[in-house]
Amino acid sequence: MNGSTLRERDGELRQNWYIGCLSRELGRDRPRSTVIYDSPIVLYRDEQGKPVALPDRCLHRHARLSEGTLLPKGRIGCPYHGWVYDREGQVVEVPSEGPSGRCTERGLCLKPYVCVEQDDCIWIWMGENQPDQPHPPFRFPHFSDPAWTSYFMTTDFDNEVTHLAENFMDVPHTVFVHAGWFRDASRKQVPITVETSDGSVLVTYEQPQDRIGFTGKLLNPRNEPMIHTDRFILPNLTRVDYRFGARNSFVIISQCTPVSTLKSRVYTAILYRLGPVGKLMKPFFRFYTRRVIEQDVEIMANQGSSFRFDMTCQFQATDADIVHSEIEALREAARTDAGQAKSRRSLETRTIWI
């Protein structure tokens, strides 16, 4: 890290889709504010229910449009002097000029963000140019499959995307941060394979008898061998998969939205297949996963506090930190050249202790 802003440090990583909010968080009665890469954004739905994203500031006196009023025809009014904007960011009315005002002839316009709704999320394109494709390339799996149960969690962290991605894919920390909840120290050797390709880091763990805390009996009542894989996907996604035989699965997908220096908002999708009891277990899993992620909030704030005093401090890594090193190298490459990052290839094997 250096002392520049997050926006400057991340460079080309900004040229990507990021979640602005969940679909359920954006109603039709009032606008909503969010911040991505130090840019305040107002979100609202137009008369057809489609999401709209504009800079959250009126051109007149820079009041926040997210505190304004939704109007007919997909428009939004500023709370300060009532300037009205359409969904394209064009100023269409200035009340103080009266009905014959010529505001539209002056070209007063906020540059709108490309914004789409997909997989129960509102995605915003943060690049300066138009995206290559009209929708985010990543899809949350199993959302329409009745055999699976799913829900989202939204969590704020006092840390940044690289550190969060490393944390979400870090097995050794679980025996300390989540002791008694997720995994206890067993002092076992675990062979892992780490493959970097196509803008992702895939980790496969050879530990078929592993269990996920006291939920093990619920997820794997037949005590079948477990297949555990973790994957980081540029620019900001992690996916953790646990499969128990041919029947049960538990998947955790986290999308990290960069807010500002040492501030991120994480949208976590929990998806699982447990047969007929799956939906009945949803309240329990909501409680359990919330408790586990709050433990990560605490340790990430602990780590993040170090950077508040020195943004240039560097990590000391060992062979067991191969996953961290690959994620860091991939994101560092993507800051300047996305193509170079996606062409990065490596295949490593290690043994870690848990």
C-alpha positions in Angstrom: 0.0 0.0 0.0 1.0 3.6 -0.5 -0.5 6.8 0.8 -2.7 7.5 -2.3 -6.5 7.1 -2.3 -8.1 3.7 -2.8 -9.4 4.9 -6.2 -5.8 5.8 -7.3 -4.2 2.7 -5.9 -6.7 0.3 -7.5 -6.2 1.7 -11.0 -7.8 -0.5 -13.7 -9.6 -2.6 -11.0 -12.2 0.2 -11.2 -13.2 -1.0 -14.7 -15.5 -3.6 -13.3 -19.0 -4.4 -12.1 -19.7 -3.9 -8.3 -22.8 -4.5 -6.2 -24.4 -1.3 -5.1 -27.1 -2.9 -3.0 -29.4 -5.9 -2.9 -32.6 -5.9 -4.9 -34.7 -6.0 -1.7 -32.9 -2.9 -0.4 -34.1 -0.8 -3.2 -37.8 0.0 -3.0 -40.0 2.2 -5.2 -40.9 4.8 -2.6 -37.5 6.4 -1.8 -34.0 6.7 -3.2 -31.0 5.0 -1.6 -27.4 6.1 -1.2 -24.2 4.1 -1.6 -20.5 4.8 -2.0 -18.1 2.9 -4.3 -14.5 4.0 -4.8 -15.1 7.2 -2.9 -17.9 8.1 -5.3 -21.3 8.8 -3.7 -24.1 7.3 -5.8 -27.9 7.6 -5.6 -30.0 4.6 -6.6 -33.7 4.5 -7.2 -36.3 2.7 -9.4 -38.0 4.3 -12.3 -41.7 4.0 -13.1 -41.1 0.6 -14.6 -39.2 -0.6 -11.6 -35.8 -0.6 -13.3 -32.8 0.6 -11.3 -31.2 4.0 -11.9 -27.8 5.1 -10.7 -26.6 8.7 -10.7 -23.9 10.7 -8.9 -25.4 11.6 -5.5 -25.0 15.4 -5.8 -27.1 18.1 -7.4 -25.2 20.2 -10.0 -26.7 23.3 -8.5 -25.4 23.4 -4.9 -24.2 19.8 -4.5 -27.0 18.7 -2.1 -27.4 14.9 -1.9 -30.1 13.7 -4.3 -30.5 10.6 -2.1 -32.3 12.8 0.4 -34.7 14.0 -2.4 -38.0 13.0 -3.8 -39.0 10.4 -6.4 -41.2 11.9 -9.1 -43.3 10.6 -12.0 -41.7 9.5 -15.2 -38.6 8.1 -13.5 -37.4 11.4 -12.2 -35.8 12.6 -9.0 -36.0 16.0 -7.3 -33.3 17.7 -5.2 -34.3 18.4 -1.6 -32.5 21.9 -1.6 -34.0 23.9 -4.6 -36.1 21.2 -6.3 -34.0 20.7 -9.4 -35.4 17.7 -11.3 -33.3 15.0 -13.1 -34.5 12.3 -15.4 -33.0 8.7 -15.4 -30.3 9.8 -17.8 -29.1 12.5 -15.4 -30.5 15.4 -17.5 -31.8 18.4 -15.7 -35.4 18.8 -16.9 -36.8 21.4 -14.5 -35.4 24.3 -12.4 -38.4 25.6 -10.3 -36.8 29.0 -9.6 -36.8 29.7 -13.4 -40.5 29.2 -13.7 -42.4 27.2 -16.3 -40.6 28.9 -19.2 -37.1 28.2 -17.9 -34.6 27.0 -20.5 -32.6 24.6 -18.4 -32.7 21.8 -21.0 -30.9 24.1 -23.5 -27.9 24.5 -21.2 -26.9 20.8 -21.3 -27.0 20.4 -17.5 -26.5 16.7 -17.0 -25.1 14.3 -14.4 -23.3 11.4 -16.1 -25.4 8.3 -15.2 -23.8 4.9 -14.2 -24.6 1.8 -16.2 -26.8 -0.1 -13.7 -28.5 -3.6 -14.0 -30.4 -5.9 -11.8 -29.2 -9.5 -11.8 -29.4 -12.4 -9.3 -31.2 -10.3 -6.6 -28.5 -7.7 -6.8 -28.1 -4.1 -8.2 -24.8 -4.0 -10.1 -23.1 -0.8 -11.1 -20.4 -0.5 -13.7 -17.6 1.7 -12.3 -15.5 2.0 -15.4 -15.0 5.3 -17.2 -16.1 3.8 -20.6 -19.1 1.6 -21.4 -18.8 -2.1 -20.3 -18.0 -4.7 -22.9 -21.1 -6.6 -22.1 -24.4 -5.3 -20.7 -24.5 -7.6 -17.7 -21.9 -8.7 -15.1 -20.2 -11.9 -16.2 -20.5 -13.5 -12.8 -23.8 -15.3 -11.9 -24.8 -16.5 -8.5 -25.5 -20.2 -8.9 -28.6 -22.3 -7.9 -30.8 -19.2 -7.2 -33.7 -20.6 -9.3 -33.1 -24.3 -8.3 -35.9 -25.4 -5.8 -33.5 -28.0 -4.4 -31.3 -25.2 -3.0 -32.0 -22.8 -0.2 -30.3 -19.3 -0.3 -30.1 -16.0 1.4 -27.9 -12.8 1.4 -26.0 -11.1 4.1 -24.6 -7.5 3.9 -21.7 -6.7 6.1 -19.4 -3.6 6.4 -15.7 -4.1 7.1 -13.0 -1.7 8.2 -10.5 -3.1 5.6 -9.9 -3.5 1.9 -10.8 -6.0 -0.8 -7.4 -7.8 -1.1 -7.3 -8.4 2.6 -10.9 -9.5 2.8 -10.5 -11.9 -0.1 -7.5 -13.5 1.6 -9.4 -13.8 4.8 -12.4 -15.5 3.2 -10.1 -18.1 1.6 -7.8 -18.5 4.6 -8.2 -21.8 6.4 -5.4 -21.5 9.0 -7.1 -18.5 10.7 -10.3 -20.4 11.3 -8.8 -22.3 14.3 -8.0 -19.1 16.0 -10.7 -16.5 15.0 -13.6 -19.0 14.8 -12.5 -21.5 17.5 -15.5 -23.5 18.7 -17.7 -22.2 15.9 -16.2 -23.2 12.7 -13.1 -25.3 13.2 -10.8 -26.2 16.1 -7.0 -26.8 16.0 -6.3 -30.4 15.1 -2.6 -30.1 14.3 -3.1 -32.1 11.1 -1.2 -31.7 7.8 -3.4 -30.8 4.9 -2.0 -31.0 1.3 -3.4 -28.3 -1.0 -3.2 -27.5 -4.7 -3.2 -23.9 -5.8 -4.0 -23.2 -9.4 -4.0 -19.7 -10.9 -5.5 -19.2 -14.4 -8.0 -17.0 -16.3 -8.1 -14.4 -13.6 -8.8 -16.7 -10.7 -7.1 -18.7 -7.9 -8.5 -22.1 -7.2 -7.5 -24.0 -4.0 -8.3 -27.7 -3.5 -7.9 -29.2 0.0 -7.2 -32.9 0.5 -9.0 -33.3 3.8 -12.0 -35.5 3.2 -12.7 -36.0 6.9 -12.9 -32.3 7.8 -16.0 -30.9 9.4 -17.6 -27.4 9.6 -17.8 -26.9 13.4 -20.9 -28.2 15.1 -22.9 -27.9 11.9 -21.1 -31.0 10.6 -23.8 -33.4 11.6 -26.5 -31.3 9.9 -24.5 -30.9 6.6 -23.1 -34.4 6.5 -25.3 -36.8 8.5 -23.9 -39.8 6.6 -20.3 -38.8 7.3 -19.4 -39.0 3.6 -16.0 -37.7 2.4 -16.0 -33.9 2.0 -14.6 -32.0 -1.0 -13.5 -28.5 -0.1 -12.5 -25.9 -2.7 -11.9 -22.1 -2.5 -11.8 -19.8 -5.5 -10.9 -16.2 -5.9 -12.3 -14.5 -9.0 -11.1 -11.1 -10.3 -11.8 -8.4 -9.3 -13.4 -9.1 -5.9 -15.2 -12.4 -5.6 -14.6 -15.4 -3.4 -16.4 -18.7 -3.6 -16.1 -21.4 -0.9 -17.6 -24.9 -1.7 -18.1 -27.8 0.6 -19.6 -31.0 -1.0 -20.5 -34.0 1.1 -21.0 -37.0 -1.2 -23.5 -36.7 -4.0 -26.3 -35.2 -1.9 -25.4 -32.2 0.3 -23.5 -29.0 -0.5 -22.8 -25.7 1.2 -21.6 -22.7 -0.8 -20.4 -19.2 0.4 -20.0 -16.5 -2.2 -18.7 -13.1 -1.2 -18.6 -10.0 -3.4 -16.5 -7.2 -1.9 -17.5 -3.6 -2.9 -14.7 -1.1 -2.3 -16.1 1.9 -0.5 -13.0 4.0 0.4 -9.7 3.6 2.1 -10.0 0.7 4.6 -13.8 0.6 4.1 -15.6 -2.2 2.2 -19.1 -3.6 2.0 -19.4 -7.3 1.4 -22.5 -9.0 -0.1 -22.4 -12.7 0.9 -24.6 -15.3 -0.7 -25.2 -18.5 1.3 -26.5 -21.4 -0.7 -27.0 -24.9 0.5 -28.7 -28.2 -0.5 -29.8 -30.4 2.4 -32.8 -32.1 1.1 -36.3 -31.7 2.7 -35.0 -30.1 5.9 -33.1 -27.4 4.1 -35.6 -24.6 4.4 -36.4 -25.5 8.0 -32.7 -24.9 8.9 -32.6 -21.4 7.3 -33.1 -19.5 10.6 -30.3 -21.5 12.3 -27.9 -21.0 9.4 -28.7 -17.3 9.3 -27.7 -17.0 13.0 -24.6 -19.2 12.6 -23.2 -17.5 9.5 -23.9 -14.1 10.9 -21.9 -15.0 14.0 -19.0 -16.3 12.0 -18.8 -13.3 9.7 -18.9 -10.9 12.7 -15.8 -12.6 14.0 -14.2 -11.9 10.7 -15.3 -8.2 11.0 -13.5 -8.0 14.3 -10.2 -9.5 13.1 -10.3 -7.5 9.8 -10.7 -4.3 11.9 -7.8 -5.4 14.0 -5.6 -5.8 10.9 -7.0 -2.7 9.2 -6.1 -0.5 12.2 -2.4 -1.2 11.5 -2.7 0.4 8.1 -4.2 3.5 9.6 -0.8 4.3 11.0 1.3 3.1 8.1 -0.2 2.5 4.7 3.2 1.3 3.4 3.7 -1.7 5.7 4.4 -5.0 4.0 3.4 -8.6 4.9 6.0 -11.2 5.7 4.9 -14.5 4.0 5.9 -18.1 4.4 5.3 -21.1 2.2 2.0 -21.6 3.9 0.8 -18.3 2.6 0.8 -19.3 -1.1 -3.0 -18.5 -1.4 -2.5 -15.0 -0.1 0.5 -14.4 -2.4 -1.4 -15.5 -5.5 -4.4 -13.3 -4.7 -2.1 -10.3 -4.1 -0.1 -10.9 -7.3 -3.3 -11.3 -9.4 -4.9 -8.1 -8.1 -1.6 -6.2 -8.3 -1.3 -7.2 -12.0 -5.0 -6.3 -12.6 -4.4 -2.7 -11.3 -2.4 -1.9 -14.4 -3.3 -4.5 -17.0 -6.4 -6.8 -16.8 -5.2 -8.9 -19.7 -1.9 -9.6 -18.1 -3.6 -10.6 -14.9 -5.9 -13.0 -16.7 -3.0 -14.6 -18.6 -1.1 -15.4 -15.4 -0.6 -19.1 -14.9 0.8 -21.2 -12.1 0.2 -24.5 -10.4 1.6 -25.1 -6.9 1.3 -27.8 -4.2 1.9 -27.1 -0.5 1.2 -28.7 2.8 -0.3 -26.6 5.6 -1.0 -27.3 9.2 -4.4 -26.8 10.7 
